[in-house]
Amino acid sequence: MKLKVLLAAAAAAALAVPFASVAQTAPDGEALFNARCKMCHEPAMSGAPDKAKMATMAHAQLVSVLTDGAMAAMSDGMSAEEKAAVATFLTKGAPAPAADAAAPAAATAAPAAEHQH
Ligand code: HEC
């Protein structure tokens, strides 16, 4: 009897884990950029930085521009993971400081809680 309870608990835990990993699947930063940013940024409209310019910006700075900076309205409706994915797409290839490499992981871990509401 006790064993059955344990097995049920293990099964529930096993179900919960794949669900969490599905929720954390990294969004496609390139597709998001093409759908939401490209029309103004590649080629860049007047005043807007182009892709090469944005590649020189720090990952965290890009996320902050999208979260509460100049592009907050443009990224309306995007999740924190999606903003991080766009920033990762824009900065990839650029030399990333160690702290920067950890940022996307932290950014995907935090919003997972939101998805469980
Ligand atoms: C409707 C056109 C438009 C769209 C869509 C748009 N942008 Fe912009 N973006 C601009 C313009 C214009 C500026 C420059 C003016 C400003 O900074 O307010 C700018 C500025 C920026 C900057 C620099 C801001 C700063 O403070 O240095 C970044 C980074 C940026 N955009 C990223 C993005 C990303 C990523 C997306 C897609 C989620 C996006 N933009 C979507 C027009 C757009």
Residues whose N, C-alpha, C, O or C-beta is under 5 A from the ligand:
A	BS01	HEC	R36 C37 C40 S46 G47 A48 P49 V65 A70 M71 M74 S75 V86
